[in-house]
Amino acid sequence: MSPTKVTKVTLPDGSIVPVIHAKAAKMTPESERLRKSAEKAGANAAAKALAKGLSITIMKDGKLIRINPDKSEEVIGVQA
């Protein structure tokens, strides 16, 4: 995957940060295994962070969202 598009997210304090999107390339069996492993690792890391009382931040539907340990969500930025 290679970066092909940069969009911007505006945070509540008015600052704008870049978000780099990657263009999906044809998946080889090796890259598919790597993608699945990365997906599992990310899910495990998020679950462990929440279990330790830490918040995580994700991008969903063009919004930057903080998920708190109590599973509440807070929009902390939007795609500009």
Backbone as JSON Lines, residues from 0, in Angstrom:
{"i":0,"aa":"M","n":[0.83,-1.17,0.0],"ca":[0.0,0.0,0.0],"c":[0.88,1.24,0.0]}
{"i":1,"aa":"S","n":[0.47,2.23,-0.77],"ca":[1.25,3.45,-0.81],"c":[0.35,4.64,-0.55]}
{"i":2,"aa":"P","n":[0.87,5.66,0.14],"ca":[0.04,6.83,0.4],"c":[-0.36,7.49,-0.9]}
{"i":3,"aa":"T","n":[-1.65,7.79,-1.05],"ca":[-2.11,8.4,-2.29],"c":[-2.95,9.63,-2.05]}
{"i":4,"aa":"K","n":[-3.48,9.81,-0.86],"ca":[-4.4,10.9,-0.6],"c":[-4.19,11.41,0.82]}
{"i":5,"aa":"V","n":[-4.16,12.71,0.96],"ca":[-4.06,13.31,2.28],"c":[-5.29,14.19,2.48]}
{"i":6,"aa":"T","n":[-6.02,13.95,3.56],"ca":[-7.13,14.83,3.93],"c":[-6.77,15.45,5.26]}
{"i":7,"aa":"K","n":[-7.6,16.35,5.71],"ca":[-7.3,17.04,6.96],"c":[-8.45,16.86,7.94]}
{"i":8,"aa":"V","n":[-8.1,16.77,9.22],"ca":[-9.07,16.66,10.3],"c":[-8.93,17.89,11.17]}
{"i":9,"aa":"T","n":[-10.07,18.55,11.45],"ca":[-10.08,19.72,12.32],"c":[-10.41,19.27,13.74]}
{"i":10,"aa":"L","n":[-9.52,19.56,14.68],"ca":[-9.71,19.2,16.08],"c":[-10.54,20.29,16.77]}
{"i":11,"aa":"P","n":[-11.13,19.98,17.93],"ca":[-11.97,20.97,18.62],"c":[-11.26,22.29,18.92]}
{"i":12,"aa":"D","n":[-9.94,22.26,19.11],"ca":[-9.22,23.5,19.39],"c":[-8.94,24.32,18.13]}
{"i":13,"aa":"G","n":[-9.44,23.83,16.98],"ca":[-9.27,24.54,15.72],"c":[-8.04,24.14,14.94]}
{"i":14,"aa":"S","n":[-7.14,23.37,15.54],"ca":[-5.95,22.95,14.8],"c":[-6.34,21.9,13.76]}
{"i":15,"aa":"I","n":[-5.61,21.89,12.67],"ca":[-5.88,20.97,11.57],"c":[-4.7,20.02,11.43]}
{"i":16,"aa":"V","n":[-5.0,18.71,11.4],"ca":[-3.95,17.71,11.28],"c":[-4.19,16.87,10.02]}
{"i":17,"aa":"P","n":[-3.11,16.43,9.35],"ca":[-3.28,15.63,8.14],"c":[-3.57,14.17,8.46]}
{"i":18,"aa":"V","n":[-4.35,13.53,7.59],"ca":[-4.62,12.1,7.66],"c":[-4.23,11.54,6.3]}
{"i":19,"aa":"I","n":[-3.31,10.59,6.29],"ca":[-2.82,10.01,5.04],"c":[-3.55,8.7,4.79]}
{"i":20,"aa":"H","n":[-4.19,8.62,3.63],"ca":[-4.92,7.42,3.24],"c":[-4.02,6.6,2.32]}
{"i":21,"aa":"A","n":[-4.17,5.31,2.36],"ca":[-3.37,4.45,1.49],"c":[-4.27,3.81,0.45]}
{"i":22,"aa":"K","n":[-3.75,3.7,-0.74],"ca":[-4.48,3.05,-1.83],"c":[-4.24,1.55,-1.73]}
{"i":23,"aa":"A","n":[-5.31,0.79,-1.76],"ca":[-5.18,-0.67,-1.69],"c":[-4.58,-1.2,-2.99]}
{"i":24,"aa":"A","n":[-3.61,-2.03,-2.86],"ca":[-2.98,-2.66,-4.02],"c":[-3.51,-4.09,-4.12]}
{"i":25,"aa":"K","n":[-3.21,-4.74,-5.22],"ca":[-3.61,-6.12,-5.37],"c":[-2.98,-6.93,-4.25]}
{"i":26,"aa":"M","n":[-3.81,-7.69,-3.56],"ca":[-3.34,-8.46,-2.41],"c":[-2.73,-9.79,-2.84]}
{"i":27,"aa":"T","n":[-1.5,-9.99,-2.44],"ca":[-0.87,-11.29,-2.61],"c":[-1.24,-12.11,-1.38]}
{"i":28,"aa":"P","n":[-1.07,-13.42,-1.41],"ca":[-1.36,-14.2,-0.21],"c":[-0.56,-13.71,1.0]}
{"i":29,"aa":"E","n":[0.68,-13.31,0.77],"ca":[1.52,-12.84,1.87],"c":[0.99,-11.52,2.44]}
{"i":30,"aa":"S","n":[0.6,-10.6,1.56],"ca":[0.1,-9.31,2.06],"c":[-1.25,-9.48,2.73]}
{"i":31,"aa":"E","n":[-2.06,-10.42,2.28],"ca":[-3.33,-10.7,2.93],"c":[-3.12,-11.25,4.34]}
{"i":32,"aa":"R","n":[-2.15,-12.15,4.49],"ca":[-1.83,-12.68,5.83],"c":[-1.33,-11.56,6.74]}
{"i":33,"aa":"L","n":[-0.49,-10.69,6.19],"ca":[0.02,-9.56,6.97],"c":[-1.11,-8.63,7.38]}
{"i":34,"aa":"R","n":[-2.04,-8.34,6.46],"ca":[-3.17,-7.47,6.76],"c":[-4.01,-8.06,7.88]}
{"i":35,"aa":"K","n":[-4.3,-9.36,7.8],"ca":[-5.11,-10.01,8.83],"c":[-4.38,-10.02,10.18]}
{"i":36,"aa":"S","n":[-3.07,-10.26,10.15],"ca":[-2.28,-10.24,11.39],"c":[-2.29,-8.85,12.02]}
{"i":37,"aa":"A","n":[-2.14,-7.82,11.19],"ca":[-2.15,-6.44,11.68],"c":[-3.52,-6.09,12.26]}
{"i":38,"aa":"E","n":[-4.57,-6.55,11.62],"ca":[-5.93,-6.3,12.11],"c":[-6.13,-6.93,13.49]}
{"i":39,"aa":"K","n":[-5.68,-8.18,13.64],"ca":[-5.79,-8.86,14.94],"c":[-4.95,-8.17,16.0]}
{"i":40,"aa":"A","n":[-3.74,-7.77,15.63],"ca":[-2.84,-7.1,16.59],"c":[-3.45,-5.77,17.04]}
{"i":41,"aa":"G","n":[-4.03,-5.03,16.1],"ca":[-4.66,-3.76,16.46],"c":[-5.85,-3.96,17.39]}
{"i":42,"aa":"A","n":[-6.67,-4.97,17.09],"ca":[-7.84,-5.25,17.93],"c":[-7.4,-5.67,19.33]}
{"i":43,"aa":"N","n":[-6.36,-6.52,19.4],"ca":[-5.84,-6.95,20.71],"c":[-5.27,-5.77,21.5]}
{"i":44,"aa":"A","n":[-4.53,-4.91,20.83],"ca":[-3.94,-3.74,21.5],"c":[-5.03,-2.81,22.01]}
{"i":45,"aa":"A","n":[-6.08,-2.6,21.22],"ca":[-7.18,-1.74,21.65],"c":[-7.88,-2.33,22.86]}
{"i":46,"aa":"A","n":[-8.16,-3.63,22.83],"ca":[-8.83,-4.3,23.95],"c":[-7.99,-4.22,25.22]}
{"i":47,"aa":"K","n":[-6.68,-4.43,25.1],"ca":[-5.79,-4.35,26.26],"c":[-5.74,-2.94,26.83]}
{"i":48,"aa":"A","n":[-5.68,-1.93,25.94],"ca":[-5.64,-0.54,26.4],"c":[-6.91,-0.2,27.17]}
{"i":49,"aa":"L","n":[-8.06,-0.58,26.62],"ca":[-9.33,-0.3,27.29],"c":[-9.42,-1.03,28.63]}
{"i":50,"aa":"A","n":[-8.93,-2.28,28.67],"ca":[-8.94,-3.06,29.91],"c":[-8.07,-2.42,30.99]}
{"i":51,"aa":"K","n":[-7.01,-1.7,30.57],"ca":[-6.12,-1.03,31.53],"c":[-6.62,0.36,31.9]}
{"i":52,"aa":"G","n":[-7.79,0.71,31.38],"ca":[-8.34,2.03,31.72],"c":[-7.87,3.15,30.83]}
{"i":53,"aa":"L","n":[-7.3,2.82,29.67],"ca":[-6.82,3.83,28.74],"c":[-7.83,4.04,27.62]}
{"i":54,"aa":"S","n":[-7.88,5.24,27.09],"ca":[-8.72,5.54,25.93],"c":[-7.97,5.19,24.66]}
{"i":55,"aa":"I","n":[-8.73,4.95,23.59],"ca":[-8.13,4.75,22.27],"c":[-8.76,5.75,21.3]}
{"i":56,"aa":"T","n":[-8.1,6.02,20.2],"ca":[-8.61,6.95,19.22],"c":[-8.69,6.24,17.87]}
{"i":57,"aa":"I","n":[-9.85,6.4,17.19],"ca":[-10.06,5.78,15.89],"c":[-10.63,6.8,14.92]}
{"i":58,"aa":"M","n":[-10.61,6.47,13.62],"ca":[-11.26,7.27,12.6],"c":[-12.46,6.46,12.13]}
{"i":59,"aa":"K","n":[-13.66,7.06,12.19],"ca":[-14.88,6.37,11.78],"c":[-15.81,7.36,11.11]}
{"i":60,"aa":"D","n":[-16.24,7.05,9.91],"ca":[-17.18,7.9,9.16],"c":[-16.7,9.35,9.07]}
{"i":61,"aa":"G","n":[-15.42,9.54,8.83],"ca":[-14.87,10.88,8.68],"c":[-14.69,11.65,9.97]}
{"i":62,"aa":"K","n":[-14.85,10.96,11.1],"ca":[-14.71,11.61,12.4],"c":[-13.6,10.94,13.19]}
{"i":63,"aa":"L","n":[-12.82,11.76,13.9],"ca":[-11.8,11.26,14.81],"c":[-12.5,11.07,16.15]}
{"i":64,"aa":"I","n":[-12.54,9.82,16.65],"ca":[-13.33,9.49,17.82],"c":[-12.45,8.9,18.92]}
{"i":65,"aa":"R","n":[-12.64,9.4,20.15],"ca":[-11.97,8.82,21.31],"c":[-12.96,7.86,21.96]}
{"i":66,"aa":"I","n":[-12.52,6.61,22.16],"ca":[-13.34,5.62,22.86],"c":[-12.74,5.47,24.25]}
{"i":67,"aa":"N","n":[-13.57,5.71,25.25],"ca":[-13.13,5.65,26.64],"c":[-13.31,4.24,27.19]}
{"i":68,"aa":"P","n":[-12.64,3.93,28.3],"ca":[-12.73,2.59,28.88],"c":[-14.17,2.15,29.19]}
{"i":69,"aa":"D","n":[-15.06,3.12,29.47],"ca":[-16.46,2.77,29.75],"c":[-17.26,2.59,28.46]}
{"i":70,"aa":"K","n":[-16.57,2.58,27.31],"ca":[-17.13,2.4,25.97],"c":[-17.86,3.62,25.44]}
{"i":71,"aa":"S","n":[-17.87,4.73,26.19],"ca":[-18.47,5.95,25.67],"c":[-17.56,6.51,24.57]}
{"i":72,"aa":"E","n":[-18.16,7.19,23.61],"ca":[-17.4,7.75,22.49],"c":[-17.52,9.26,22.49]}
{"i":73,"aa":"E","n":[-16.43,9.9,22.09],"ca":[-16.38,11.37,22.05],"c":[-15.75,11.77,20.73]}
{"i":74,"aa":"V","n":[-16.46,12.58,19.95],"ca":[-15.9,13.08,18.69],"c":[-14.9,14.17,19.04]}
{"i":75,"aa":"I","n":[-13.64,13.97,18.62],"ca":[-12.61,14.96,18.95],"c":[-12.11,15.69,17.7]}
{"i":76,"aa":"G","n":[-12.64,15.33,16.53],"ca":[-12.26,16.0,15.3],"c":[-13.12,15.5,14.15]}
{"i":77,"aa":"V","n":[-13.17,16.3,13.09],"ca":[-13.91,15.91,11.89],"c":[-13.04,16.14,10.68]}
{"i":78,"aa":"Q","n":[-13.29,15.35,9.64],"ca":[-12.52,15.49,8.41],"c":[-12.87,16.81,7.75]}
{"i":79,"aa":"A","n":[-11.85,17.58,7.39],"ca":[-12.09,18.87,6.76],"c":[-12.2,18.71,5.26]}
